[in-house]
Amino acid sequence: MRSFAVLVALCCSTLPASAQLTTQGNQVFAQGASSLPGSPDVNDFFGNALAAGDFNGDGFLDLAIGSPGDNNGQNRGAVHIVYGAAAGLTGQGSQEWIQGHDGVEGNDERNDGFGSSVAAGDFDNDGFADLAVGVPGEDNAQGIVAILYGSSAGIASARNQVWNTDDLAGAGRSNGDAFGTTLTTGDFNGDGFADLAIGTPNRSNGRGLVHVMYGRTGGLSNTGSQRFRQGADGLEGDETNGDFFGYALAAGDVNGDGFDDLLVGVPGEDSSKGGVQLLFGAAGGITPDGDVFLRQDSLFADDRQDGDAFGQVIATGDFNQDGYVDAAIAALGEDNGRGRVGVVHGAADGLTGPAVQWRQGANGILDQENAGDRFGSALAVGDFNGDGFPDLAVGVRGEANNSGIVQVIYGSLGGLTAAGNQRFMQGVDGLDGTNPPEAGDDFGWALVAGDFGRDGAADLAVSAPGEDNNRGIVHAIYGQATGLPTISSLVGAGLSQPFVTKASYNQILTIFGQRFAPDGFARVAGGADLVNGRLPTKLGGVCVEMGGQRAPLFAVFDTQINFQSVAPVNGGSTLPVRVIRNCDEPNALLSGTVDVETVAAAPEFFFFVSTQTGVNPVAAVNETTKRLVGQPGLLPGAIFEAAKPGDVVTLYVTGLADTIPRYGPGELPPGAASTARPVIVRLGARDITPLYAGVKPFNAGLYQVSFTVPADVVLGNIQIQLIVGEPFLNLATPPGAFILIGQ
């Protein structure tokens, strides 16, 4: 019966239909427009690369835009920063960063390609996201990576760094390596500092190479940096010309061990059939131990063919919110360049099949596929409708003679689903741009998701670097949250009728409402959730605050939460209670508060059945026969019987408050603990001193009261109450509870 208090009377409800990305209020950004600095020139390729991070720590994500062809198409390159605000992205205060200008190290030289790649992460863990910028054309395409650090004023040149392969493990630079072609960030060693993975896919005739640098106080350091190659550095496989190991990079905790793992795209592997190398994170950083090479034919019901280029684009997200990060992997060359995106689900042992393939015109996805569409040319993950499940945006830049479109596939409890699938193209359905879309715009070339307005839903930035003779533009399309969590009622977990409005120390309470978690979500605390032997204060990304203190949680559902009160031992105060969804995250959603009066004890039965009027059978067990007490049929498949005179009956209760010895909220007592105040069982008109009143081992807030049924008790459904205190202080269970007594 240990979990009985948590599981009895659980209810379910449904959320209103989820909102989606909307073209209403969409924006277009270009150099020299919308308050952005710079001037648009032919072949600037503004929007070639995108990244999102909160560079100024104001709670709104900001957008970094790479323009590697900048400066009259001379490929010197630039990066623009557009800052988020309450209403979304704004050009006010936007910045342009160029090598050798405004304190940035280096020289602004032709063909450097500054901004060819960008990635955001808090490398020094100071609360401000920092920016890594790839400059693969530097020094005859040997390549460098520049680091610009965030601050309260946003991205600044102070402390900026420049790294090349001479600085890292496996030193040595060569012309054409293009170090910094790809970048990704993740916390690979779990120390709270973002780390940086750098891809050099052109290295050694296209064999490819990946470096990992680790964050720490003061920022990125080359101390402990790592180098990884196929067939070397402890990895499986063989190094072959044209494999392009490191062409794509992504990070995420696919095995749920608390360390981000690294996915490395190898699209040129085996005559461009392609593959993805999975390297696991650990306390010491990325480890080659147990690395896995993922092939298309081992994950999907699909042939592996020359030119598929599986692994050319990768993105990660926990689409079904099971605690394991999933991977979306594109094969752009599939079926004459039509393109496929496969989603592989994470698990305790890593990414495992079978997996699901997505393509246009199939599985409920809009549009028709055509040769050269390149479905999957960019991928971005974000919760665009604020329902708690990450969604997947898919770039299809080859669509309609490279005018390009973007498809959005939404997450759910079962993972990605075609339900609600959206398609965006320039100049159509309210999105800014020319209608019909123009060939060569490459809309969907780069994508990034982020809540630029912090309304609880991620927004989507989409680049079209081919727009206007490759000058380039970036669109911002805004998500709509389903809404904040709302509390409709706060009651005792026993669900007494009428509902109780008071709470006591360590009482089990229930909140009913909406949008506490994703639609259909259900999570009950288990042994793996315990923290130092105590119930968790965060479960499924949800927290409950009572008087500003985190409360221990038993279970979280989309419309219900069971938690343990943190009221003072002797009561006497009024505490506000609220629910926090996405707890401890930048996009945390806070409900309004409801007040609860705290008292010395708030006794309440758990019921098998509770109604507004009539008989409410209490949860009880006959210790003599080990059967449940009550009329048959109260619980399907359970055997019920009446309690008989002389039988010992145990009642299940909450709200009896303090015990001897005393245990704190969430603590699972290793032994029995009796109530600190006397308890009386009132059976009909008769008061009975119980044999035992208190908590049993390993039960938090679940009290048990055992008593002997008197020999001369009246038979039938007899009213029962518990009275607590000395001299009782009117601390009693509400009326309406009954127990069945028979012969």
KEMAR-818171 format. One record per residue (C-alpha): residue in three letters; x, y, z. Coordinates in steps of 0.001 Angstrom, whole numbers, padded with zeros to 6 digits, always signed. Layout:
alaXYZ;...
This chain:
met+000000+000000+000000;arg+003048+002282-000001;ser+002107+004051-003225;phe-001630+003975-002557;ala-001748+007596-001441;val-000153+008730-004664;leu-002179+006664-007078;val-005690+006745-005607;ala-008194+008921-007445;leu-005837+010047-010205;cys-007712+011933-012887;cys-006985+012954-016407;ser-008048+015786-018664;thr-007304+017137-022094;leu-005721+020412-023126;pro-007188+022765-025681;ala-005787+022445-029171;ser-002162+023517-029315;ala-001116+026720-030998;gln+001540+026705-033702;leu+004060+028889-035477;thr+002321+031836-037041;thr+003217+034266-039793;gln+001421+037002-037871;gly+004018+039558-036824;asn+006807+037809-038750;gln+009912+039898-039381;val+012639+040196-042021;phe+016181+041275-041186;ala+018830+042412-043645;gln+022026+044389-043466;gly+021409+048120-043481;ala+017688+047606-042773;ser+015554+047088-039648;ser+018170+049131-037699;leu+020940+046620-038480;pro+024389+048007-039290;gly+026224+047234-042518;ser+025273+047433-046153;pro+023884+044653-048345;asp+026178+043704-051204;val+026013+041034-053870;asn+027299+037683-052576;asp+027358+038675-048885;phe+025322+035528-048099;phe+023781+037137-045022;gly+022175+034259-043119;asn+024592+031568-044224;ala+024821+030481-040556;leu+022568+031097-037526;ala+022866+030577-033770;ala+020738+031526-030753;gly+021866+032376-027222;asp+021144+034849-024446;phe+024245+036968-024921;asn+023192+039748-022530;gly+021518+037599-019871;asp+018176+039409-019960;gly+016134+036221-020340;phe+015425+036688-024051;leu+017368+034638-026581;asp+019331+036638-029148;leu+020210+035786-032756;ala+023681+035579-034301;ile+023765+035787-038110;gly+026813+034842-040141;ser+027526+036680-043383;pro+030743+035036-044643;gly+030753+036715-048067;asp+030541+040190-046581;asn+032437+043228-047834;asn+031438+043517-051467;gly+031465+039782-051939;gln+035131+039479-051044;asn+034358+036761-048487;arg+035985+038664-045648;gly+032931+037973-043549;ala+030920+039486-040694;val+028596+038417-037894;his+025536+040358-036808;ile+023863+040105-033398;val+020132+040876-033160;tyr+018809+041035-029602;gly+015618+039550-028217;ala+013043+041564-026277;ala+009545+041169-024845;ala+007980+041673-028274;gly+010573+039563-030095;leu+013740+040338-032002;thr+014614+043984-032434;gly+017245+045731-034499;gln+017733+048253-031702;gly+021217+047777-030270;ser+022182+045238-032934;gln+025889+044750-033610;glu+028212+043911-036484;trp+031475+042112-035732;ile+034392+041941-038166;gln+037926+040666-037692;gly+040421+043388-036855;his+037683+045885-035963;asp+036302+047046-032599;gly+038844+045034-030646;val+038339+041689-032394;glu+041615+039858-032979;gly+042793+039119-036503;asn+042805+040845-039869;asp+039866+041418-042174;glu+041208+039611-045240;arg+039761+038436-048517;asn+038359+034864-048455;asp+038608+034462-044660;gly+034884+033679-044485;phe+034407+035017-040951;gly+030941+033804-039889;ser+030810+030696-042074;ser+029675+028882-038935;val+028441+030114-035544;ala+027550+028393-032280;ala+026436+029711-028886;gly+027218+028402-025401;asp+028158+029721-021967;phe+031823+028663-021981;asp+032686+030466-018729;asn+029366+029734-016973;asp+028842+033370-016003;gly+025191+033480-017082;phe+025878+035111-020453;ala+025983+033033-023631;asp+029195+033329-025640;leu+029690+033019-029386;ala+032060+030804-031369;val+032675+031952-034942;gly+034189+029744-037620;val+036700+031370-039986;pro+037606+028392-042193;gly+039220+030482-044975;glu+041803+032114-042707;asp+045476+031666-043726;asn+044999+029890-047053;ala+042026+028000-045671;gln+043950+026569-042743;gly+041159+028060-040623;ile+040660+029492-037156;val+037843+029800-034622;ala+037157+033117-032891;ile+035426+033345-029500;leu+033438+036416-028473;tyr+032178+036526-024894;gly+028792+037667-023668;ser+028202+040284-020980;ser+025409+042360-019480;ala+025843+044630-022497;gly+025742+041703-024946;ile+028561+040350-027092;ala+031796+042243-026392;ser+035338+042077-027720;ala+036830+041933-024231;arg+038662+038624-023659;asn+037990+037509-027242;gln+040128+034556-028330;val+041419+032996-031527;trp+042201+029286-031781;asn+043786+027197-034513;thr+044888+023583-034697;asp+048428+024458-033579;asp+046873+025333-030221;leu+045057+022037-029790;ala+045694+018345-029368;gly+047315+016852-032466;ala+048923+020142-033516;gly+049607+020901-037152;arg+048014+023147-039763;ser+047739+022625-043488;asn+046376+024743-046297;gly+042850+023730-047195;asp+042003+022123-043843;ala+039243+024698-043247;phe+039344+024314-039461;gly+036080+025693-038045;thr+033852+024641-040943;thr+031350+023251-038411;leu+030730+024001-034738;thr+028499+022754-031952;thr+028306+023219-028200;gly+027396+020899-025339;asp+028412+020055-021794;phe+030328+016873-022521;asn+031863+016488-019043;gly+028848+017631-017028;asp+030655+020395-015137;gly+028180+023157-015977;phe+030470+024863-018507;ala+029607+024661-022195;asp+032234+022942-024328;leu+032966+023399-028035;ala+033325+020775-030764;ile+035016+021942-033970;gly+034797+020130-037267;thr+037538+020117-039901;pro+036010+017828-042524;asn+038447+018778-045308;arg+041507+017744-043315;ser+043838+015217-045017;asn+042128+015000-048399;gly+038692+015040-046841;arg+039327+012356-044254;gly+038217+014829-041595;leu+038956+015623-037979;val+037061+016859-034914;his+038496+018737-031949;val+036812+019256-028573;met+037678+022190-026314;tyr+036432+022486-022745;gly+034893+025440-020954;arg+035939+026572-017501;thr+036163+029701-015371;gly+037620+032367-017615;gly+036360+030724-020796;leu+037493+028106-023293;ser+040903+026592-022760;asn+043124+024334-024807;thr+044016+022438-021635;gly+042668+018931-022030;ser+041560+019491-025606;gln+040914+016347-027625;arg+041267+015209-031233;phe+039175+012512-032887;arg+039584+010748-036239;gln+038069+007588-037634;gly+040246+004550-037090;ala+042470+006544-034702;asp+042257+008296-031342;gly+040404+005252-030041;leu+037566+005376-032584;glu+036155+002607-034706;gly+036248+002750-038511;asp+038791+003578-041187;glu+040072+006941-042349;thr+039421+007303-046078;asn+039763+010211-048489;gly+036440+011967-048943;asp+034741+010645-045789;phe+034381+014212-044480;phe+034339+013192-040828;gly+033008+016244-038975;tyr+030934+017669-041839;ala+028047+017928-039362;leu+028094+018078-035562;ala+025400+017911-032894;ala+025310+017390-029135;gly+022769+015910-026733;asp+022454+013456-023870;val+021157+010486-025838;asn+021716+007916-023066;gly+020382+010029-020200;asp+023500+009798-018023;gly+023850+013549-017455;phe+026670+014073-019966;asp+026073+015425-023454;asp+027194+013096-026214;leu+028667+014096-029572;leu+027263+013094-032959;val+029642+013466-035883;gly+028350+013348-039445;val+030439+011388-041959;pro+028407+011887-045157;gly+031192+010863-047541;glu+031707+007455-045916;asp+031665+004468-048255;ser+031110+006201-051614;ser+028968+008876-049936;lys+026524+006409-048493;gly+027276+008213-045243;gly+027021+007562-041552;val+027132+009129-038099;gln+029702+008444-035396;leu+028337+008628-031835;leu+030848+009464-029093;phe+029722+009434-025484;gly+030305+012107-022873;ala+031707+011300-019442;ala+033107+013012-016340;gly+036478+013260-018061;gly+034985+014561-021300;ile+034293+012806-024588;thr+035473+009224-024461;pro+036153+006952-027443;asp+035077+003967-025341;gly+031944+002378-026726;asp+031682+004707-029718;val+029081+003612-032262;phe+028936+004072-036030;leu+025335+004502-037198;arg+024457+003485-040747;gln+021231+004245-042538;asp+020375+000625-043267;ser+020889-000389-039629;leu+018368+002179-038378;phe+015707+002382-041060;ala+013836+000119-043399;asp+015832+001540-046271;asp+018639+000606-048600;arg+022021+002276-048164;gln+023024+003645-051535;asp+025902+005599-053016;gly+025300+009325-052824;asp+022717+009263-050008;ala+025092+011325-047821;phe+023445+010174-044604;gly+024721+012389-041775;gln+025138+015576-043784;val+022867+017438-041305;ile+022102+016464-037662;ala+019942+017944-034904;thr+018995+016688-031449;gly+015969+016970-029157;asp+013863+014828-026829;phe+010809+014708-029073;asn+008819+012333-026839;gln+010117+013725-023506;asp+011191+010321-022191;gly+014439+011687-020740;tyr+016633+010533-023623;val+017641+012931-026386;asp+016746+011783-029897;ala+018610+012527-033128;ala+017237+013767-036430;ile+019650+012843-039231;ala+019336+013982-042840;ala+020334+012103-045975;leu+020147+014902-048526;gly+021189+012802-051489;glu+018547+010155-050931;asp+016520+009286-054045;asn+018113+011702-056519;gly+018388+014498-053984;arg+014794+014352-052802;gly+016111+013936-049277;arg+015047+012085-046138;val+015200+012832-042421;gly+015369+009940-040009;val+014633+010249-036293;val+016445+007826-034012;his+015309+007620-030409;gly+017695+007802-027492;ala+017885+005064-024873;ala+020063+004009-021952;asp+022515+002350-024322;gly+022516+005185-026862;leu+020669+005707-030137;thr+018757+002659-031242;gly+016430+001648-034055;pro+013951+000995-035408;ala+013624+004617-036399;val+011150+006712-038354;gln+011847+008315-041728;trp+010211+011563-042796;arg+009900+012819-046362;gln+007639+015149-048274;gly+004345+013791-049549;ala+004426+010759-047248;asn+003473+009916-043652;gly+001116+012889-043646;ile+003754+015504-044563;leu+002594+018274-046895;asp+003810+018829-050464;gln+005270+016374-052963;glu+008884+015313-053206;asn+010913+016049-056308;ala+014470+015391-057355;gly+016763+018046-055921;asp+014438+019211-053114;arg+017086+018294-050502;phe+014567+017773-047692;gly+016626+018098-044513;ser+019101+020685-045810;ala+018787+022350-042399;leu+017277+021162-039109;ala+016259+023007-035951;val+014587+021808-032768;gly+012345+023917-030536;asp+009000+023804-028749;phe+007117+026080-031141;asn+003693+025569-029524;gly+004812+025528-025891;asp+003240+022134-025175;gly+006402+020713-023611;phe+007401+018532-026559;pro+010215+019726-028870;asp+009257+020082-032529;leu+011387+019728-035665;ala+011807+022358-038397;val+013159+020991-041685;gly+014717+023121-044399;val+013986+022133-047998;arg+016137+024692-049759;gly+016071+022935-053147;glu+012285+023077-053443;ala+010941+024817-056564;asn+014254+025526-058261;asn+015987+026477-055013;ser+013392+029002-053926;gly+013073+026832-050818;ile+010493+025997-048172;val+010477+024948-044506;gln+008429+022091-043070;val+007560+021871-039343;ile+006780+018537-037685;tyr+005390+018659-034162;gly+006371+016591-031138;ser+003992+014598-028950;leu+003954+011945-026236;gly+004653+009345-028923;gly+007356+011419-030622;leu+007111+013441-033829;thr+003751+013324-035552;ala+002448+014627-038872;ala-000613+016029-037094;gly-000536+019813-037466;asn+002379+019740-039941;gln+003056+023226-041368;arg+004786+024459-044506;phe+006305+027922-044930;met+007512+029660-048083;gln+008325+033265-048839;gly+005429+035438-049954;val+002804+032792-049124;asp+000228+032639-046306;gly+001305+035905-044762;leu+005065+035356-044761;asp+007007+038329-046084;gly+008624+037952-049486;thr+007925+037832-053196;asn+005033+035731-054459;pro+005696+033524-056288;pro+008975+032757-054496;glu+012079+033395-056541;ala+014472+030735-057784;gly+017800+030701-055997;asp+016648+032395-052774;asp+017522+029235-050806;phe+014873+029899-048156;gly+015525+027311-045433;trp+019308+027252-045940;ala+019903+027742-042205;leu+017494+027408-039267;val+017681+028066-035547;ala+015030+027916-032829;gly+014855+030109-029738;asp+012327+031938-027616;phe+013288+035433-028703;gly+010293+036935-026889;arg+010088+034535-023906;asp+006383+033787-024173;gly+006868+030103-023473;ala+007094+029009-027093;ala+010184+028786-029294;asp+010396+030970-032378;leu+012061+030074-035671;ala+014702+032044-037570;val+014972+031046-041244;ser+017609+032346-043618;ala+017419+032928-047348;pro+021051+033803-048145;gly+020414+033671-051894;glu+017839+036463-051740;asp+018537+039461-054003;asn+021661+038195-055792;asn+022978+036496-052665;arg+022735+039579-050463;gly+020594+037495-048125;ile+017842+037992-045541;val+016668+036279-042352;his+013042+035729-041368;ala+011743+035476-037795;ile+008580+033377-037471;tyr+007029+033400-034017;gly+005693+030509-031983;gln+002557+030605-029881;ala+002435+029001-026457;thr-000575+026970-025423;gly-000534+029158-022318;leu+000781+029273-018807;pro-000004+026569-016272;thr-003171+027413-014359;ile-004352+026159-010971;ser-008062+025459-010655;ser-008013+024007-007134;leu-005677+022972-004328;val-007028+020150-002185;gly-005921+017400+000109;ala-004747+014331-001752;gly-007433+012300+000022;leu-010030+014232-001983;ser-012376+014675+000976;gln-015803+016059+000171;pro-016192+018950+000536;phe-012614+019799-000467;val-010307+020804+002360;thr-008762+024255+002281;lys-006117+023880+004981;ala-002761+022132+005026;ser-000426+020839+007707;tyr+003178+019759+008007;asn+004044+016895+005631;gln+000493+016540+004346;ile+000027+015095+000868;leu-001775+017662-001284;thr-003191+017699-004809;ile-003279+020531-007327;phe-005740+020386-010202;gly-005432+022649-013221;gln-004212+022896-016810;arg-000898+022781-018661;phe+001250+021577-015774;ala+003056+019303-018244;pro+002634+018201-021876;asp-000752+016847-022882;gly-001046+013242-021701;phe+002121+013447-019600;ala+002314+011122-016582;arg+005264+010701-014249;val+005261+009060-010810;ala+008364+009390-008651;gly+010364+006175-008416;gly+013535+005059-006728;ala+015720+006573-009442;asp+014174+009998-008762;leu+015102+010108-005069;val+017674+012712-004063;asn+019703+011655-001028;gly+016850+009417+000034;arg+014230+012132-000336;leu+011443+012717-002816;pro+012502+014983-005696;thr+011508+018640-005831;lys+011514+018559-009639;leu+009816+015856-011664;gly+009405+015903-015419;gly+010670+019484-015481;val+007882+020584-013099;cys+008263+022177-009651;val+005804+023309-006989;glu+006656+026223-004722;met+004912+026680-001374;gly+005824+029878+000396;gly+008810+030181-001951;gln+010170+026760-000919;arg+010300+023809-003325;ala+007911+021047-002285;pro+008640+017302-002639;leu+006734+015683-005516;phe+005004+012308-005725;ala+003529+012524-009221;val+003065+014967-012104;phe+000354+014794-014752;asp-000776+017323-017319;thr-003739+018375-015154;gln-002763+017158-011678;ile+000190+017209-009287;asn+000570+015293-006024;phe+003054+016904-003637;gln+003981+017077+000038;ser+003323+020179+002091;val+006203+022202+003487;ala+003936+024017+005979;pro+005415+024925+009383;val+005134+022229+012050;asn+002625+024214+014123;gly+000914+026008+011241;gly-000227+029547+011810;ser+000611+031090+008437;thr-000797+031548+004954;leu+001464+030367+002138;pro+001137+030986-001618;val+001391+027908-003830;arg+002324+027947-007518;val+003381+025553-010271;ile+006483+026069-012422;arg+006716+024301-015749;asn+010132+024036-017436;cys+011555+024533-013970;asp+015098+026018-013846;glu+015007+026670-017602;pro+015180+030047-019367;asn+011663+029466-020731;ala+010142+028626-017330;leu+006360+029112-017169;leu+004867+030190-013844;ser+001257+029758-012798;gly-000580+032232-010648;thr-000620+031569-006908;val-003300+030229-004595;asp-003094+030703-000835;val-003367+027877+001660;glu-003873+028300+005392;thr-001466+026172+007418;val-002655+024517+010625;ala-001261+022168+013259;ala-003025+019177+011651;ala-005431+018719+008744;pro-006503+015071+008940;glu-008067+013587+005834;phe-008980+010095+004704;phe-008110+008592+001374;phe-011280+007318-000297;phe-012047+004452-002622;val-014962+006559-003843;ser-015678+010204-003093;thr-018906+011988-003989;gln-020485+015291-003118;thr-023288+013510-001267;gly-023904+009998-000026;val-021519+007291+001092;asn-017766+007903+000745;pro-015964+004637+001532;val-012586+005243+003153;ala-009420+003441+002070;ala-008972+000680+004617;val-007501-002815+004930;asn-008652-005585+007231;glu-005409-006655+008910;thr-007084-009859+010102;thr-008024-011096+006605;lys-005683-008852+004541;arg-008602-007816+002354;leu-009917-004381+001462;val-012811-003075+003502;gly-015922-001983+001619;gln-018708-002928-000763;pro-017757-005165-003719;gly-016920-003361-006953;leu-015183-000283-005569;leu-011999-001173-007478;pro-012133-003463-010535;gly-010592-006858-009821;ala-010126-006232-006070;ile-011793-008295-003331;phe-013730-006283-000752;glu-015478-007365+002424;ala-017035-005850+005508;ala-014952-005480+008657;lys-016241-007611+011507;pro-016309-006930+015239;gly-012957-007868+016695;asp-011058-007330+013410;val-008110-004966+013270;val-008568-002357+010533;thr-005949+000011+009142;leu-007052+003373+007725;tyr-004970+005350+005219;val-004798+009034+006039;thr-002839+012196+005392;gly-002495+015416+007387;leu-001759+014047+010863;ala+001273+016381+010926;asp+004228+016034+013302;thr+005659+012657+014330;ile+008104+011271+016873;pro+010779+011119+015642;arg+010221+014049+013280;tyr+010952+013677+009570;gly+011368+016542+007109;pro+009263+017001+003966;gly+010199+014477+001327;glu+012186+012329+003742;leu+011409+008613+003684;pro+011597+007451+007322;pro+013598+004245+007781;gly+011350+003216+010664;ala+007843+003784+012016;ala+007091+007141+013610;ser+004070+007779+015821;thr+002011+010940+015640;ala+003128+013663+018048;arg-000483+014499+018934;pro-003057+011980+020181;val-005469+010558+017609;ile-008971+009261+018276;val-011080+007123+015906;arg-014739+008144+016164;leu-016824+005241+014827;gly-020458+006287+014783;ala-020935+007841+018198;arg-018107+005903+019783;asp-014527+007105+020414;ile-011777+004479+020066;thr-008121+004808+020980;pro-006147+003377+018041;leu-003577+000637+018349;tyr-001199+002724+016248;ala-001248+006130+014574;gly+001727+007345+012557;val+003797+006727+009467;lys+005232+003419+008406;pro+008797+002969+007053;phe+009569+004528+003651;asn+006285+006435+003471;ala+006393+010212+003106;gly+003242+011888+004382;leu+001166+008684+004273;tyr-000173+007942+007757;gln-001782+004720+008928;val-004227+004427+011825;ser-005032+000926+013109;phe-007880+000138+015510;thr-009926-002806+016705;val-013591-002904+015686;pro-015629-003047+018952;ala-017713-006135+019604;asp-020934-004151+020045;val-020581-001841+017062;val-023610-001065+014923;leu-023528-002869+011572;gly-023717-001264+008112;asn-022069+001768+006563;ile-020942+003561+009707;gln-019709+007136+009729;ile-016061+007432+010735;gln-013888+010404+011734;leu-010374+010977+012985;ile-009847+013624+015629;val-006349+014967+016299;gly-004922+017111+019057;glu-005129+017835+022727;pro-007771+018834+023571;phe-008602+018099+019898;leu-008812+021769+018813;asn-011488+020878+016250;leu-008837+019180+014089;ala-010920+016417+012527;thr-011547+014805+009181;pro-014473+016335+007290;pro-017833+014567+007594;gly-019074+012166+004945;ala-016653+009254+005434;phe-018011+005748+006029;ile-016679+002274+006686;leu-018602-000984+006156;ile-019105-003124+009264;gly-020792-006539+008963;gln-021084-010014+010508;
